Amino acid sequence: MDSAQALDKIKDFILIFTSIFYEALPFIVIGSLLAGLLEELLPQKLIARLLPRNRLFAILIGALLGLIFPMCECGIIPVMRRLLRKGLPLSCCVAYLLAGPIINPLVLLSTFVAFDGMENATENGALAYQMGGIAMVLTRMGMAYLVSVGTSLIVDRLHQKNGDELLMPLAKPPVKSPLSLDVIDEDNGRDPSEMHWFKRASRISETALHDFIDITVFLTIGALLAAFTRIWLTHDAISELSRSHIILAVLLMMALAVVLCLCSEADAFVAASFVTLRPAAKAAFLVLGPMLDLKLYMMYTRVFKPRLIWTIIISVVIQVFVYTMLLHGFWENFAPKVFFPKVESITQNSR
């Protein structure tokens, strides 16, 4: 490689990194501010009151709580631990833990922005049949919901056999009441002076700043790794891999999701940067990452015992892979006719 090629590689690396970073940064700022407000102003016992008594319905609704109480995957974990201590069923908390970082307005908006117009992407002069903003939002939300509900049902069965022994001591509720969704109010006895608006604003700012710095660090690392990956895996290599070896492409993107440790508010921009990658592989990256990565595994160890952690990991990985392969089969066989009928008719006529 001569100096001119090396310089081009460096320029491409800087361009890819900055584009990913600056596109995601506004969503990080908004998410951090929202997390600070929710942490200080939202009574956590309100979440439990919204859930029905029936466990199945509670799981189904728990997976949608992110629409009302949006947080990133890092912010949900401490909230979930407090909810567990207040007596909220483990299965409901797991449903919120897995789906909440994806099924929330901010993440869905960032996904739409990242993939908006992607349906017009071309490859070798022909339409690439990629998912646009709306299609990817619906796909990501649907897969995340199925995976979170399926995993929560497995966790519920495991919890019925083993009880709170699946939890670390700091996450165990003081009073075990498996048939009740009532919560223990840990806010009783708080000094009224702590509710002063200045102290509240200070705590909101502190939480938002902490989340912003924490998330931005992982975003920077993820953007750097993604830029290196993009330099190493060219558009042609990615396109060939995803078209000829879709299983390898899906497994590669799932592995990247675990390693990159991106926040769910920023990962859509990284996935969208792989323009020629098949949509199913992008969906696998977008669904698995917010549910399982290296930083989340370390955080899980502060709440769950190893047996529960590995149950969640195995369930999530298998479901994401299976749903992704089903999505690939559907999209590649029916998308040209269903979603791009005019292009498909022109292609057939030209033949």
N, C-alpha and C positions, 0 to 999 in steps of 0.2 A: 504494500500500500504506500503510494507516494504521498508527499506533503499536502498536495491539493486534495486528495481523497480524505486524508486524515482531517484536514480543516473542514471539509464538507460534513464529515461525521460529527465533529464537535459542534458545528452550527446546527445540525439536525437535532443533536442531543439537547442543546440549550433551548431550541424552539419547542421541542416536544415537552420538555420539563416545564417551561414557563407557561405554555398554553394550558397544560393540565392544572398547574398550581393556581393560576389567576382565574380560571373558569370556576374552580371549586371554592375559592376563598370566600366569595360573598355568602355562599350557603353555610360555610363554617361559622362565619360571624353571626348570622341569623340564628343558627342552631344553638350556639353558645349562649346568646342572650335569652333565647327561649328556655333553655335548660335552667338558667339561673332563676328566671321568673317562676317556672314550675316548681323548682326545688324549694323556694321560699314561700310561695303564695298558695300552692295547691295542697289542701288537706288530703293526705294519702289514704285515709280511711274512706274517702269518697269513692275511690276506685272499687273497693270491695262492695260498697252498697249498690253499685251498678250491675253487679254480677247476679245472675239467677241462682236459685238453690240447686237446680239440676246440674250435675258435674259436666255432662256433655255440653249442655248449652253454655255453661260457664266457660268452658274451653273455647267453644266457637266464638263467644263474645270477647274472651280474653285476647284472642289473636287479633282482634280489631281495635284494641284499646289505644294503639299507636295513632289512630285517626283523631282521638280526643286528647291524648297525652303524648305528644310526639317527643321522642328523645333518641339520641344515637345509642349504639350498642354499649358504649362505655358508661353512659349516664344511666342506663336502665338497670344495670347490675346492682349498684347500691340501693336504688329505689326498690328493686325486687327483694333484696335481703331484708329491708325494713318491713315490706309487706308480708314476707314469710313470718317474721317475728310477731306480726299482728294477727296471724292466724289464717291468712289467705292460702287456699289450697296450692300445693306445689305445682300441680298440673296447670293451673291457671297462670301462675307466675312464669312457668316455662313457655307457655303459649305467647305471653306478652314479651318475654325475653327474646324469643326467636323471631317473631313477626314484627314486633314494635319498631325495630330499626329500619324496616323496609316499608311496612304499611303505615306510613305517616305522611301528612301533606307535604312537608319540606323535601323528603327524599323522593317522593313521587314527582314533585315539581322539578327537582334537579335531574331526575331521569328523563323527564319529557324534554327539558331544555337540551340535555346532552345528545339526545337521539332525534331531535326535531330536524326534519329534512333528510334523515338517513335513508328514507325510502327511495330517494332520488340518486343514491350513490351508484356509480358505475364501476365495472371491472372489465378491462380490456375492451373498452368502448361499448359494452353492453350493460343493461341494467343488472345490478347485483342481487336484486330481490332481498334487500335488507329490511329490518323492522324500523319503522319510524317511531316518533315519540309516543303516540297513543298506544300503538301495538306493544312496544316494549314495556310501557307502564303497566298495561293490563297483564302481560305475560309475567312480569316480575312479581306483581301483587298476587296473582293467582297461584303461582308456584310457591311463593313464600307462605301463603295461607295454608295450602295443602301440607307442606312440609311441617309447619309449626303445629298444626292440629294433629297430624299423624304421630309426631314425636311426643306431644303432650299426652295422647292416649296411652302410649307405651309407658311413659313416666308415671301416669296415674295408676296403671296396673302394678308397676314396680313399687310405688309408694304404698299401695294397699298391703303388699307383702312385707315390706321392710320398715314402713313408718318413717319417722323423722331421723332415723339412723343414717339416712342418705344425705343428711345435711351436716355442715360444719356447726360447731357449737354456737357461733355468733349468729347463725341463721335460724336456729331452732326457736319455735314459739315457746314462750314461758308456760302456757297452758295448752295441752294437746286436745284439740276438739275437731276430729276429722270430719264430723258430720255437720259442721257449722261453718258458715262464711262470715260470722261475726268477727270483728277485729278488735284488738286491744288498743285503746287510745294512749299512745305514748306521749302525747302533748300535754296531758294533765300535769299540773304543777310547774309549768313554765313561768318564769318571771315575767309579769306583764310589761316590765320596762323593756324587755327584749323585743317587744312588738313595735317599738318606736320606729317611725318611718325611716329615720336616718340609719339605724342599725339594720333595718331590712334592706335598704338600698345598698349598704355596705356588703351584706352577705350575698345579695344578688350579684353585685359586681365581682366579688371574690370567686363565686362559683362559675360565673361566665368566663372570667379571665383564666381560671384554672382549666376549664374545659377547652377554651380556645387554644391555649398553649399546648395542652396534651394532644388535642386532635391535629393541630397544625404540624406538630413534630412528626406524627405518623403520616400525615398527608405528604410532607416533604420527602420522607423516606420512601413512601410509596411512589411518588412522582419520579424520584430518581431511579428507583428500580424499574419502573415502567418504561422510562426513557432508555435505560440500558437494554431492556428487553426488546424495545422497538428497534433499536440499532442492530441488535443481534438477530432478531427475527424480522426479516424484511417483509414488506407487504406480500410479495410473491410467495415467500416461504409459508407465511401464515395462511394465505389463500389455498395453497396446494395442500397443506396439512389438514385444514378444516374440510376441504372437499374430498380428499382421497382417504383420509384417516380421521373421521369425525370423532371416534372414540378417544384417540390420542389427543386430539384438539380439546375435547371436553375435559379430559383428565388434566391436561396441561393448565387450562384456565382455572380449574378447581384448585390445583396446587398453587398457582399464582395468587388466588384469592386468599389462601391460608397464609402465604408467606408475606404478601405485600402489606397486610394489616391496615387496609384503608378504612376510613370512616364511611358509613353508608351515605353520608351527605356529599361525598366526593367521588366514590368509586365509579359512578356512571360515566364520568368524564374520562376516566382511564379506560373503561371498556369501550366507549365510543371511539377512542383514538385508534383502536384496531378495526379500521373501516372494513377491510375485506374478510374479516373473520365471520364465520357463519353465525346467524342470530342465536342458535341454540347454545353455542359455546359461550357467547356473551351473557346469556341468561344464567348459565351455570355459575359464572363468575359473580354476577350481581346478586344471586340468591344465597350462595354459600358464604361469601365473604362476611356479611354482617352477622351471620349465625356462628361462624367458626373461623378463627384465625389464631395466630400465635399469642397475641396480646389478650384475646378473649379467653384462651385456655388458661393463661396465668391468672386471670381474674376469676374464672370459674372455680379455681382451687380454693378461693377464699369463701366460697358459698357451698359448693357441693363436694361430697366424697367422691373418690376416684371411680367407684362403680357407677354412680349416676352420670359422671362426666363422660365416661366411655359409652354409656348407653345413649346419651344425647348425640355424641360424635358419630357413632356408627349409624344411628337412625337417620341423622341429617344427611350424611354423605351418601348413603344408599338411595334415599329418596330423591335427592337432588340429581344424582346420576340417572336414575330411572326416568324421572319426569323430563329431564333434558333430552334423553334419547327419544322419548315419545314425542316431544315437541319438535325435534329435528325431523322425524318421519312425517309429521303432519305438515310442517312448514315447507319442506322441500317438495312434497308431492302435491299440496293443495294451494299453497300461497300464490304461485303464478296465475292460477285460474281464478281464485277467489278474490285476491287482493290487488292483482295487476291484470285484469281481464283485457284491457285495451292493448297493453304491451304484448300479452300472450297471443292475441289474435293477429296482431301485426307480424309477430315472429312466425306464426304458422302460415300466414299468407305468403310471406317472403320465401318460405321453403317450397 
